[in-house]
Amino acid sequence: VILRPESVEQTQKCLRIANQCGTPLYPVSRGYNWGLGSKVPVETECSLLDLSRMNRILEFDDELGYLVVEPGVSFTQAAEFLQKHNAKHFLSVIGGPPDASIIGNLVDRGDGLGPLGNRAEHVCSLEVVLGSGEIVKTGFSRFPNSNVSHIHRLGVGPSLDGLFTQSSLGIVTKATIWLNPTPANFQAFFFCLKNLSQFGEVVPRIRELQQQHITLPSSSFLWSAVKAVAVLGQHPSPESGEFDVDEMLRRVSPGMAGAAWVGGGALYAASSRMAAEQRRLVKRALSNACFKLTFLDSRRYRLAKIANRIKMAFGGKPLVDPVVLDAMFAKPTYLGYPTRRSLRSLYWRKQIPVPEKIDPHQDRCGLLWVCHIVPYTSEAMTVAARAAEEIVLEYGFEPNVNFALMSERSSNMAVQIIWDRDRPDDDEQALACHRQLEDRLNDLGFTSSRLVINSMAALPDSDSATNTLYGSLKTLCDPNSILAPGRYLREDQCKI
Ligand SMILES: Cc1cc2nc3c(=O)[nH]c(=O)nc-3n(C[C@H](O)[C@H](O)[C@H](O)COP(=O)(O)OP(=O)(O)OC[C@H]3O[C@@H](n4cnc5c(N)ncnc54)[C@H](O)[C@@H]3O)c2cc1C
């Protein structure tokens, strides 16, 4: 069965019944975990708990910058709410499905774009229904008369927040989500690299920009050229697998031809003078180490639009792809505008055109994510990228690789294995490729940070004292092991 409670009380009742029947219950908030398992539970013989009807925005503070939401609140709903209230703040949205849940993304430890993109670090006051049916609250919200529960994370005493993300200890039914202040001045920048060897020069320089707070956390990226083109177009010959990435890059912008990697990000400033200085510093750091270093601010955006119009009036192609222009500046994800654009990449290998209504399940689009943490050094990122390229190509897929530069120390590496589920044998090939790449990256010490349902058991072994603690916590919070068994806590890693 699929249970659809509309309140925390009904959620408790569902748990009570599940405990009585001994039938495990797997919660989903909106179920858009595409490429990681969607709504599919880790094990069979269970019920689903779909929390999408609990979709209220319960509080909004535009002075201190936070929202209090239920699990059914989507990124689009929150973004529209903030726009309607002419908010001074924006939410770090994901690059993925706009209808996904903010809490769903948080509890799976997803990442967003913009300074507070490292979501689990910028939330507090979780309300959680334990597997036993009891309700607990984290941070200061456990004190009924506290006035500071929405604005301080750890509270006083042992902090509990971390227990309820990537776990099967409780169901999160409410959370406070912190918002980014909207900057007075926004600019986007991007640049191209000819090959992976250029990481040696470029990575320390972009890290230095981040260490000096010229760029902010979660506000810059490095993408393989394949990722860049897969967001915009489809594989020209999925049958043979052969294609010319340059030809596709040229369509985005002629100057991008020859790129193997594309980097970029957002610059947030309090004034145009500050923005000009940021530009100067980024140019100084990067101009000798890359090509096509480009900035987009309101003036350059207007000029690019005019240039496109002139080119098209004379029958030519636009100078810069208008979709890219708008995505980078007019409604950028880096300022909290959710986008469906990246969902086009799900159809990269499909032989049908990308439909108006994206439905990867119905249309049998294959996608698996490989998510690992890699040190923010050129050496480590080069090794990880080479491993991804080598293994993915060996299995006949394309190296669609993203490094999201989340902090001054670490990058979130996400590889997308994309295939057409209508092609015989490709499901097996993709699963084998996924397994091998995950194992290789784990062996290299770049441990998995987010797991697909079928790779929960592939986590490396961990030490026994920690396993025992996990086991005790599971017994305490969920004595009948009714809640999402097998999710993130490998069975042998939570034994007492
Ligand atoms: C093209 C593309 C781009 C993407 N880009 C990004 C990106 O930029 N960043 C990113 O993080 N992800 C990205 N994703 C992956 C994914 O779509 C998102 O992470 C999305 O937020 C997950 O779906 P959801 O929010 O609806 O969560 P759900 O599917 O509802 O939840 C995810 C999992 O968390 C658990 N869970 C859900 N709700 C609860 C709860 N209330 N209590 C306890 N456990 C719960 C369940 O195990 C569930 O399976 C992308 C996907 C695609 C296809």
The ligand as a Gaussian input file, in Angstrom:
#p B3LYP/6-31G(d) Opt

LIG

0 1
 C       18.864000      16.080000     -13.859000
 C       18.880000      15.969000     -12.366000
 C       19.564000      16.909000     -11.623000
 C       19.615000      16.794000     -10.229000
 N       20.268000      17.765000      -9.537000
 C       20.367000      17.654000      -8.198000
 C       21.049000      18.661000      -7.432000
 O       21.509000      19.681000      -7.957000
 N       21.173000      18.466000      -6.105000
 C       20.633000      17.393000      -5.475000
 O       20.766000      17.264000      -4.252000
 N       19.968000      16.456000      -6.161000
 C       19.806000      16.545000      -7.494000
 N       19.110000      15.595000      -8.188000
 C       18.652000      14.377000      -7.485000
 C       17.213000      14.439000      -6.889000
 O       16.279000      14.700000      -7.916000
 C       17.054000      15.466000      -5.768000
 O       17.990000      15.208000      -4.744000
 C       15.659000      15.546000      -5.141000
 O       15.641000      16.596000      -4.201000
 C       15.200000      14.255000      -4.452000
 O       13.807000      14.134000      -4.513000
 P       12.821000      14.637000      -3.361000
 O       13.338000      15.943000      -2.852000
 O       11.422000      14.620000      -3.870000
 O       13.064000      13.601000      -2.190000
 P       12.339000      12.208000      -1.913000
 O       12.432000      11.366000      -3.115000
 O       11.004000      12.443000      -1.348000
 O       13.266000      11.677000      -0.737000
 C       14.536000      11.140000      -0.944000
 C       14.759000      10.011000       0.048000
 O       14.857000      10.550000       1.372000
 C       14.099000       9.758000       2.306000
 N       13.023000      10.604000       2.839000
 C       12.232000      11.417000       2.115000
 N       11.451000      12.129000       2.921000
 C       11.745000      11.772000       4.171000
 C       11.287000      12.213000       5.427000
 N       10.403000      13.197000       5.518000
 N       11.795000      11.645000       6.536000
 C       12.748000      10.684000       6.452000
 N       13.236000      10.231000       5.272000
 C       12.734000      10.772000       4.143000
 C       13.584000       8.567000       1.548000
 O       14.452000       7.482000       1.726000
 C       13.585000       9.030000       0.113000
 O       13.779000       7.968000      -0.772000
 C       18.989000      15.701000      -9.575000
 C       18.282000      14.767000     -10.337000
 C       18.217000      14.902000     -11.713000
 C       17.435000      13.908000     -12.490000

